[in-house]
Amino acid sequence: MKATISWWDLSGSDQTIDSLRVYLRDEGVEPWAQIHGLRLKFWISDRQTNRWGAVMLWESTADPTAPMPPNRATELIGYPPTHRMTTAVEAIVEGVHSGRPTDHGLAFGAVKESS
C-alpha cells in the first residue's frame, strides 16, 4: 500500500478552510468514490496554521497513471500543494467502531469544531 499526502498553506490564496468545506460538500467528495484502487481518502484542515489537505490510502495494485477526477482544489486554491509526498504504508489497523461512518466530517456539518 501507498499513502499520498497533499498539504496547502492557504496564506497565498483567496480560498479559506470554510470556502473549501463548501466545495467538498457541494462537489468535491463524490468523484473520488469511484476511483479503483483508492482504499480511503480524507480531507484535513488546520485552522491555526491556515492549512488544507488530503490523505489518500492506495492499494498496492492501484494504477498511478489511471485517470483521476480533476484537481479542483489546486484550481480553487490557485497553486499546487505546498507539500506533497507519497510513501509506503508499513501497516494499517482499523479500530473497533459501529460500522459505516455516520459522521462524514466538518464539511457536512455533522461535527461542531471547538473554538
CYANA upper distance limits for C-alpha pairs under 8 A (distance plus 0.5 A):
  1 MET  CA     57 LEU  CA      7.63
  1 MET  CA     58 TRP  CA      6.10
  1 MET  CA     59 GLU  CA      5.35
  1 MET  CA     60 SER  CA      4.85
  1 MET  CA     88 ALA  CA      6.63
  1 MET  CA     89 VAL  CA      5.84
  1 MET  CA     90 GLU  CA      8.35
  2 LYS  CA     57 LEU  CA      6.49
  2 LYS  CA     58 TRP  CA      5.65
  2 LYS  CA     59 GLU  CA      7.21
  2 LYS  CA     60 SER  CA      7.03
  2 LYS  CA     86 THR  CA      7.18
  2 LYS  CA     87 THR  CA      6.09
  2 LYS  CA     88 ALA  CA      5.10
  2 LYS  CA     89 VAL  CA      5.76
  3 ALA  CA     55 VAL  CA      7.45
  3 ALA  CA     56 MET  CA      6.01
  3 ALA  CA     57 LEU  CA      5.08
  3 ALA  CA     58 TRP  CA      6.56
  3 ALA  CA     86 THR  CA      6.06
  3 ALA  CA     87 THR  CA      5.90
  3 ALA  CA     88 ALA  CA      6.83
  3 ALA  CA     89 VAL  CA      6.77
  4 THR  CA     55 VAL  CA      6.21
  4 THR  CA     56 MET  CA      5.62
  4 THR  CA     57 LEU  CA      7.14
  4 THR  CA     58 TRP  CA      8.43
  4 THR  CA     84 ARG  CA      7.75
  4 THR  CA     85 MET  CA      6.16
  4 THR  CA     86 THR  CA      4.80
  4 THR  CA     87 THR  CA      7.02
  5 ILE  CA     53 GLY  CA      7.85
  5 ILE  CA     54 ALA  CA      6.38
  5 ILE  CA     55 VAL  CA      5.09
  5 ILE  CA     56 MET  CA      7.04
  5 ILE  CA     83 HIS  CA      8.35
  5 ILE  CA     84 ARG  CA      6.06
  5 ILE  CA     85 MET  CA      5.90
  5 ILE  CA     86 THR  CA      6.96
  6 SER  CA     53 GLY  CA      5.75
  6 SER  CA     54 ALA  CA      5.86
  6 SER  CA     55 VAL  CA      7.07
  6 SER  CA     81 PRO  CA      6.33
  6 SER  CA     82 THR  CA      8.20
  6 SER  CA     83 HIS  CA      6.37
  6 SER  CA     84 ARG  CA      4.94
  6 SER  CA     85 MET  CA      7.24
  7 TRP  CA     51 ARG  CA      7.32
  7 TRP  CA     52 TRP  CA      6.25
  7 TRP  CA     53 GLY  CA      4.68
  7 TRP  CA     54 ALA  CA      7.16
  7 TRP  CA     81 PRO  CA      5.89
  7 TRP  CA     82 THR  CA      6.36
  7 TRP  CA     83 HIS  CA      5.68
  7 TRP  CA     84 ARG  CA      6.84
  8 TRP  CA     51 ARG  CA      5.98
  8 TRP  CA     52 TRP  CA      5.69
  8 TRP  CA     53 GLY  CA      6.36
  8 TRP  CA     80 PRO  CA      8.08
  8 TRP  CA     81 PRO  CA      5.18
  8 TRP  CA     82 THR  CA      5.28
  8 TRP  CA     83 HIS  CA      7.15
  9 ASP  CA     49 THR  CA      8.20
  9 ASP  CA     50 ASN  CA      6.67
  9 ASP  CA     51 ARG  CA      5.16
  9 ASP  CA     52 TRP  CA      7.23
  9 ASP  CA     81 PRO  CA      8.19
  9 ASP  CA     82 THR  CA      6.55
 10 LEU  CA     14 ASP  CA      8.27
 10 LEU  CA     15 GLN  CA      7.36
 10 LEU  CA     16 THR  CA      7.36
 10 LEU  CA     50 ASN  CA      6.18
 10 LEU  CA     51 ARG  CA      6.14
 10 LEU  CA     52 TRP  CA      7.53
 10 LEU  CA     77 ILE  CA      7.80
 11 SER  CA     50 ASN  CA      7.23
 13 SER  CA     77 ILE  CA      6.02
 13 SER  CA     78 GLY  CA      6.98
 14 ASP  CA     77 ILE  CA      7.48
 15 GLN  CA     19 SER  CA      6.50
 15 GLN  CA     20 LEU  CA      7.22
 15 GLN  CA     76 LEU  CA      7.44
 15 GLN  CA     77 ILE  CA      6.17
 16 THR  CA     20 LEU  CA      6.65
 16 THR  CA     50 ASN  CA      8.31
 17 ILE  CA     21 ARG  CA      6.65
 17 ILE  CA     45 SER  CA      7.41
 17 ILE  CA     47 ARG  CA      7.68
 17 ILE  CA     50 ASN  CA      7.90
 17 ILE  CA     51 ARG  CA      8.15
 17 ILE  CA     52 TRP  CA      7.21
 18 ASP  CA     22 VAL  CA      7.07
 19 SER  CA     23 TYR  CA      7.02
 20 LEU  CA     24 LEU  CA      6.79
 20 LEU  CA     73 ALA  CA      8.31
 21 ARG  CA     25 ARG  CA      6.67
 21 ARG  CA    106 LEU  CA      7.97
 21 ARG  CA    107 ALA  CA      5.11
 21 ARG  CA    108 PHE  CA      8.47
 22 VAL  CA     26 ASP  CA      6.49
 22 VAL  CA    107 ALA  CA      7.05
 23 TYR  CA     27 GLU  CA      6.26
 23 TYR  CA     28 GLY  CA      6.20
 24 LEU  CA     28 GLY  CA      4.55
 24 LEU  CA     29 VAL  CA      6.01
 24 LEU  CA    107 ALA  CA      6.87
 25 ARG  CA     29 VAL  CA      7.50
 25 ARG  CA    107 ALA  CA      6.13
 25 ARG  CA    108 PHE  CA      6.40
 27 GLU  CA     31 PRO  CA      8.18
 28 GLY  CA     32 TRP  CA      8.44
 28 GLY  CA     72 ARG  CA      8.12
 29 VAL  CA     33 ALA  CA      7.80
 30 GLU  CA     34 GLN  CA      8.41
 31 PRO  CA     35 ILE  CA      8.22
 31 PRO  CA     69 PRO  CA      6.68
 32 TRP  CA     41 LYS  CA      8.31
 32 TRP  CA     69 PRO  CA      7.40
 35 ILE  CA     68 MET  CA      7.66
 36 HIS  CA     62 ALA  CA      7.34
 37 GLY  CA     58 TRP  CA      6.22
 37 GLY  CA     59 GLU  CA      5.60
 37 GLY  CA     60 SER  CA      8.30
 37 GLY  CA     61 THR  CA      7.15
 37 GLY  CA     62 ALA  CA      4.88
 37 GLY  CA     63 ASP  CA      7.80
 38 LEU  CA     56 MET  CA      7.62
 38 LEU  CA     57 LEU  CA      6.66
 38 LEU  CA     58 TRP  CA      5.17
 38 LEU  CA     59 GLU  CA      6.79
 38 LEU  CA     62 ALA  CA      7.62
 39 ARG  CA     56 MET  CA      8.07
 39 ARG  CA     57 LEU  CA      5.87
 39 ARG  CA     58 TRP  CA      5.85
 39 ARG  CA     59 GLU  CA      6.73
 40 LEU  CA     56 MET  CA      6.21
 40 LEU  CA     57 LEU  CA      5.61
 40 LEU  CA     58 TRP  CA      7.70
 41 LYS  CA     54 ALA  CA      7.45
 41 LYS  CA     55 VAL  CA      6.13
 41 LYS  CA     56 MET  CA      4.83
 41 LYS  CA     57 LEU  CA      6.84
 42 PHE  CA     54 ALA  CA      6.12
 42 PHE  CA     55 VAL  CA      5.93
 42 PHE  CA     56 MET  CA      7.10
 43 TRP  CA     52 TRP  CA      8.13
 43 TRP  CA     53 GLY  CA      6.17
 43 TRP  CA     54 ALA  CA      4.62
 43 TRP  CA     55 VAL  CA      6.80
 44 ILE  CA     52 TRP  CA      6.34
 44 ILE  CA     53 GLY  CA      5.58
 44 ILE  CA     54 ALA  CA      6.08
 44 ILE  CA     55 VAL  CA      8.06
 45 SER  CA     50 ASN  CA      8.08
 45 SER  CA     51 ARG  CA      6.06
 45 SER  CA     52 TRP  CA      4.89
 45 SER  CA     53 GLY  CA      6.70
 46 ASP  CA     50 ASN  CA      6.28
 46 ASP  CA     51 ARG  CA      5.65
 46 ASP  CA     52 TRP  CA      7.04
 47 ARG  CA     51 ARG  CA      7.03
 53 GLY  CA     81 PRO  CA      8.49
 58 TRP  CA     62 ALA  CA      6.80
 71 ASN  CA     75 GLU  CA      7.13
 72 ARG  CA     76 LEU  CA      6.44
 73 ALA  CA     77 ILE  CA      6.34
 74 THR  CA     78 GLY  CA      6.16
 74 THR  CA     79 TYR  CA      5.93
 74 THR  CA     80 PRO  CA      5.75
 74 THR  CA     81 PRO  CA      7.61
 75 GLU  CA     79 TYR  CA      7.48
103 ASP  CA    110 ALA  CA      6.15
103 ASP  CA    111 VAL  CA      7.70
104 HIS  CA    108 PHE  CA      6.70
104 HIS  CA    110 ALA  CA      7.12
105 GLY  CA    109 GLY  CA      7.28
105 GLY  CA    110 ALA  CA      6.51
105 GLY  CA    111 VAL  CA      6.65
106 LEU  CA    110 ALA  CA      6.57
106 LEU  CA    111 VAL  CA      5.83
106 LEU  CA    112 LYS  CA      7.40
106 LEU  CA    113 GLU  CA      7.92
